[in-house]
């Protein structure tokens, strides 16, 4: 039997053509050079006579820079900008083809995506300031989103109903990559966290204030977990203590229940402590980058290999996306062959 995919996630498919690969040097570099500014010309590219200006490139570069907790070097910024320009060239190519095919604009979807973009900023004021700083306005953003949406539609049509994944291919991938499907040992635990920066401080203090009080908060966190451990030794219920004292807001109301976590997901100190416990036992004080923990083991699962039936849907999707990537790349390359493309960065 063959699996035919008649529907796809449009954003995912579009990303195949426009995926931005973050330079590896960003995580590997530890000593950025003092020079941090780059000059981006106002006109960065031209596609079939249509100019692509730098303001959206600068806006995206600013977004990316905000996600990195240190200044980017000139080399890193240059690499990012080149990738962004390449992405804009492809978007414009596909946009022009979409116009030829009279694709309609989905204004409701544009508004939803605009709301999602706003949500990445802490306030409307911060969002508007970012636009102003990059000499960009809402109409520019909406136009860009319109291009993206039209491009998704067009690319979807290029692969819709054209990709089939045979069961034999799925089984072969599973057999050839069996080591990828080995699940490590897993622990079902509860924990109580005394965070280096308690939630209320994160909500109410600036980054500068948090850094200034870092040692003070760390001392309070350790004192807090020591008191919790003392309470546990007296026989106080773990779940009740977690509900009252844990700084992990995602698990606190659940009595600190973390469900099953595979070894290697958390830090080695956490895994090491969990590995020494028997079900029902409680650890001593554990330190991670989040703060101080105490954990209680509920259950252990040994390492195991996921069955073919469990992995089949994921493998099908993976193989489908790999084939879609090839077809999208081939389509974009055909557009390039008949286009006049100039770049100025």
C-alpha positions in Angstrom: 0.0 0.0 0.0 1.1 3.5 -0.7 0.5 6.6 1.4 -0.6 9.6 -0.6 -0.5 13.0 1.1 -3.2 15.2 -0.3 -2.9 17.9 2.4 0.2 19.5 3.8 1.1 22.1 6.3 1.6 25.1 4.0 3.9 27.0 6.3 6.1 24.0 6.6 6.3 23.5 2.9 7.1 27.2 2.3 9.8 27.0 4.8 11.5 24.3 2.7 12.3 26.9 0.1 13.0 29.7 2.5 14.6 28.0 5.5 17.1 30.3 7.3 20.0 28.4 8.7 21.5 30.1 11.7 25.3 30.2 11.4 27.0 27.6 13.5 29.5 30.2 14.7 26.9 31.9 16.8 26.9 29.0 19.3 30.6 28.2 18.9 32.0 31.7 19.1 32.9 32.8 22.6 34.9 35.9 21.9 33.2 38.2 19.4 35.3 40.8 17.7 34.9 44.4 18.8 33.6 45.5 15.4 29.8 44.8 15.4 28.3 47.1 12.7 27.8 46.3 9.1 26.7 48.5 6.2 23.6 47.3 4.4 22.8 49.2 1.1 19.3 50.6 0.7 18.9 48.4 -2.4 20.0 44.8 -1.6 18.7 43.0 -4.7 16.6 43.3 -7.9 14.4 40.5 -9.3 13.1 40.9 -12.9 13.3 44.7 -12.4 11.6 44.7 -9.0 13.7 46.3 -6.2 14.2 44.6 -2.9 15.0 47.2 -0.2 17.0 46.7 2.9 14.5 47.8 5.5 12.8 44.4 5.9 16.2 42.7 6.0 17.3 45.1 8.8 14.0 44.4 10.6 14.5 40.6 10.4 18.2 41.0 11.5 17.0 42.9 14.5 14.5 40.2 15.4 17.2 37.5 15.1 19.7 39.5 17.2 17.1 39.9 20.0 17.1 36.1 20.4 20.8 35.8 20.9 22.1 36.7 24.4 25.2 38.5 23.2 26.2 40.9 20.4 26.7 39.3 16.9 30.0 39.7 15.1 30.3 41.3 11.7 30.9 37.8 10.2 27.8 36.5 11.8 25.6 39.4 10.8 27.0 39.3 7.2 26.1 35.6 7.0 22.6 36.2 8.3 22.0 39.1 6.0 23.1 37.1 2.9 20.7 34.3 3.9 17.9 36.8 4.4 18.5 38.4 1.0 18.5 35.0 -0.6 15.2 34.3 1.1 13.8 37.6 -0.2 14.9 36.8 -3.7 13.1 33.5 -3.6 10.0 35.1 -2.1 9.9 37.7 -4.8 10.4 35.0 -7.5 7.5 33.0 -6.2 5.4 36.1 -5.6 5.8 37.2 -9.2 4.8 33.8 -10.4 1.8 33.9 -8.0 0.7 37.2 -9.6 0.8 35.6 -13.0 -1.5 32.9 -11.7 -3.9 35.5 -10.1 -3.7 34.2 -6.6 -6.1 35.9 -4.2 -5.1 37.6 -1.0 -6.4 36.2 2.3 -6.7 39.3 4.5 -8.0 37.4 7.5 -4.9 35.2 7.5 -2.7 38.2 7.2 -4.3 39.8 10.3 -3.8 36.5 12.3 -0.1 36.4 11.3 0.3 40.1 12.2 -1.2 39.3 15.7 1.3 36.5 16.1 4.2 38.8 15.2 3.0 41.4 17.7 2.9 38.7 20.4 6.7 38.3 20.1 7.1 41.8 21.7 6.4 42.6 25.3 4.1 45.5 24.4 2.5 47.4 21.4 4.9 50.2 22.2 8.0 48.0 21.8 6.6 46.6 18.6 6.0 50.0 17.1 9.4 51.2 18.3 11.0 48.2 16.4 9.2 49.2 13.2 10.2 52.8 13.5 13.8 51.9 14.3 14.0 49.9 11.0 12.0 52.5 8.9 9.3 50.0 8.3 5.5 50.3 8.8 2.5 48.0 9.1 1.8 48.2 5.4 5.3 46.9 4.7 4.8 44.0 7.1 1.4 43.2 5.6 2.8 43.2 2.1 5.5 40.8 3.2 3.0 38.5 4.8 0.9 38.6 1.7 3.9 37.5 -0.4 4.5 34.7 2.0 0.9 33.5 1.9 0.7 33.6 -1.8 4.0 31.8 -2.1 2.8 29.0 0.2 -0.3 28.5 -2.0 1.8 28.4 -5.1 4.3 26.0 -3.7 1.6 23.8 -2.3 0.1 23.5 -5.8 3.5 22.3 -7.1 3.6 19.3 -4.9 -0.1 18.6 -4.1 -0.9 15.0 -4.9 2.5 14.4 -6.5 4.3 12.7 -3.7 3.6 9.1 -2.6 5.5 7.3 0.2 5.5 3.5 -0.2 5.3 1.2 2.9 8.4 -0.6 1.7 10.4 2.7 1.7 9.2 3.5 5.2 10.2 0.0 6.5 13.6 0.3 4.8 14.3 3.6 6.5 13.3 2.2 9.8 15.6 -0.9 9.3 18.5 1.2 8.0 18.3 3.7 10.9 17.3 1.5 13.8 19.8 3.2 16.1 17.9 6.4 15.8 14.9 4.8 17.3 16.5 3.7 20.6 14.9 5.4 23.5 17.2 6.0 26.5 16.3 5.2 30.1 13.4 7.3 31.3 12.4 8.6 34.7 8.9 9.6 36.0 9.6 12.1 38.7 8.2 14.9 40.8 10.4 17.9 41.7 10.4 21.0 43.7 12.5 23.9 42.3 14.0 26.8 44.1 14.9 29.0 41.1 17.9 31.3 41.0 15.4 34.0 39.9 12.0 33.4 41.4 9.0 34.0 39.1 7.8 37.2 40.8 11.3 38.7 40.4 11.4 37.8 36.7 8.0 39.5 36.2 8.7 42.7 38.2 12.5 43.4 37.9 14.5 44.6 34.9 17.4 42.5 33.6 19.9 44.9 35.2 18.2 44.6 38.6 18.1 40.8 38.3 21.8 40.6 37.5 22.6 43.0 40.4 20.7 40.8 42.8 21.9 37.4 41.3 24.0 36.3 44.3 21.3 37.3 46.8 18.6 35.3 44.9 20.9 32.3 44.6 21.5 32.4 48.4 17.7 32.6 49.1 17.1 29.7 46.6 19.5 27.4 48.4 18.1 28.3 51.8 14.6 27.6 50.5 15.5 24.2 49.1 17.3 23.3 52.4 14.1 24.1 54.3 12.0 22.0 51.9 14.4 19.0 52.4 14.1 19.4 56.1 10.3 19.3 55.8 10.5 16.1 53.7 12.7 14.4 56.3 10.0 15.2 58.9 7.5 13.3 56.7 5.7 16.2 55.0 4.0 15.1 51.8 6.1 15.8 48.7 3.2 16.8 46.5 1.8 19.3 49.0 5.2 20.9 49.5 5.6 21.2 45.7 2.2 23.0 45.4 3.3 25.5 48.0 7.0 26.1 47.4 8.0 25.1 43.9 9.1 27.9 41.5 8.3 25.7 38.5 4.9 27.2 37.6 4.3 24.6 34.9 4.4 21.6 37.3 3.6 23.2 40.7 -0.2 22.8 40.6 0.4 19.1 39.6 2.4 18.5 42.8 5.7 18.9 40.8 4.9 16.0 38.5 7.2 16.0 35.4 5.9 12.9 33.8 8.4 10.7 32.0 11.6 12.4 31.0 14.3 10.7 28.9 17.8 10.6 30.3 19.8 13.4 28.6 17.0 15.9 28.4 17.9 17.4 31.8 21.4 18.1 33.1 23.7 15.3 34.2 23.2 16.2 37.8 19.5 15.6 37.6 19.9 12.3 35.7 22.5 11.1 38.1 20.3 11.7 41.1 17.2 10.1 39.5 19.3 7.1 38.5 20.3 6.4 42.1 16.7 6.4 43.4 14.2 3.6 43.8 10.5 4.4 43.3 9.1 6.4 46.2 12.6 7.6 47.3 13.6 11.3 47.5 16.9 12.8 46.5 19.0 15.3 48.3 19.8 18.8 47.0 20.5 19.0 43.2 21.9 22.0 41.4 21.2 22.8 37.7 21.3 25.9 35.6 17.7 26.7 36.7 18.4 26.6 40.5 18.2 24.0 43.2 15.9 20.9 43.1 14.8 18.0 45.2 13.2 15.1 43.3 11.1 12.1 44.0 11.2 9.1 41.7 7.8 7.6 40.8 8.8 5.1 38.1 11.7 4.1 35.8 11.6 2.8 32.3 14.6 0.9 30.9 16.1 1.8 27.5 14.1 0.4 24.6 13.8 0.5 20.8 10.6 2.1 19.5 8.6 -0.3 17.4 8.1 0.2 13.6 4.4 0.7 14.1 5.1 3.5 16.6 7.6 5.2 14.3 5.8 4.7 11.0 3.7 7.9 10.9 6.8 10.0 11.8 9.0 8.3 9.2 6.2 8.8 6.5 6.1 12.5 7.3 9.9 12.7 7.3 10.2 11.0 3.9 7.4 13.1 2.5 9.1 16.3 3.6 12.4 15.2 2.1 10.8 14.6 -1.2 8.8 17.9 -1.0 12.0 19.7 -0.3 13.5 18.4 -3.5 10.5 19.2 -5.6 10.2 22.8 -4.2 14.0 23.3 -4.8 13.6 22.1 -8.4 10.6 24.4 -9.0 12.4 27.4 -7.6 15.5 26.6 -9.7 13.3 26.7 -12.8 12.0 30.1 -11.9 15.6 31.3 -11.4 16.6 30.1 -14.9 14.2 32.4 -16.6 14.7 35.4 -14.2 17.1 38.3 -14.0 18.5 38.4 -10.5 20.9 41.1 -9.2 22.3 41.3 -5.7 24.1 44.3 -4.2 25.4 43.1 -0.8 
